[in-house]
Amino acid sequence: MISDADLCDNATNPYGRMLMCHMVADTIGELLEMADEIKIARRHFQPWPHPHFDLSQTYRAKAIPVESRGLFRVMRAQKARNKVDPAERTAYEIAMQASTRGRRAMQSKSP
């Protein structure tokens, strides 16, 4: 279920021929639920510098828009929650293992 906790900004960052924006949520669980609902593969989860998904303009139309300031507040709160909430940290690590970017980073750290 899409909620006010699932937010996307109005960024237009070029990526190939597409313009991308960011989607964040109050918790990793909500973020992954929203990604599932709008049919974004979990492998596109971006763990750094804050947990988010990059969305094309097509997917952006399915998410809830927010001003950049509101988005940054959610990002900072979510990052702080990862440090103190064990359940949130576990959800972050599971999502990272499922993402392409996270798997590459873990492989580069392996001996």
Residue pairs with C-beta under 8 A, 6 or more apart in sequence:
1 33
1 37
2 34
2 37
2 38
2 62
2 63
2 64
3 30
3 64
4 64
5 25
5 26
5 27
5 30
5 74
6 23
6 24
6 25
6 30
6 31
6 33
6 34
6 63
6 64
7 23
7 24
7 25
7 63
7 64
7 65
7 66
7 70
7 71
7 74
8 21
8 22
8 23
8 24
8 55
8 60
8 63
8 64
8 65
8 66
8 71
9 21
9 22
9 65
9 66
9 67
9 68
9 71
10 21
10 65
10 67
10 68
11 20
11 21
11 22
11 68
12 19
12 20
12 21
13 19
13 20
13 21
13 54
14 20
15 54
18 56
18 57
19 56
19 57
20 54
20 55
20 56
21 54
21 55
21 57
21 60
22 52
22 53
22 54
22 55
22 71
23 31
23 34
23 35
23 52
23 53
23 54
23 55
23 59
23 60
23 63
24 31
24 50
24 51
24 52
24 71
24 74
24 75
24 78
25 31
25 33
25 34
25 74
25 78
26 74
26 77
26 78
27 78
27 81
27 88
27 91
28 51
28 78
28 82
28 88
28 91
28 92
28 95
29 91
31 45
31 51
31 52
31 53
31 95
32 42
32 45
32 91
32 95
34 63
35 41
35 42
35 44
35 45
35 53
36 42
38 59
38 62
38 63
40 53
40 55
40 59
42 95
42 98
42 99
43 98
43 99
43 100
44 53
44 54
44 99
44 100
45 51
45 53
45 95
45 96
45 98
45 99
45 101
45 102
46 52
46 53
46 54
46 99
46 101
47 92
47 95
47 96
47 99
47 101
47 102
47 105
48 101
50 75
50 76
50 78
50 79
51 78
51 79
51 82
51 92
51 95
52 75
55 63
66 74
81 88
82 88
82 89
82 92
83 89
95 102
96 102
96 105
96 106
97 103
97 106
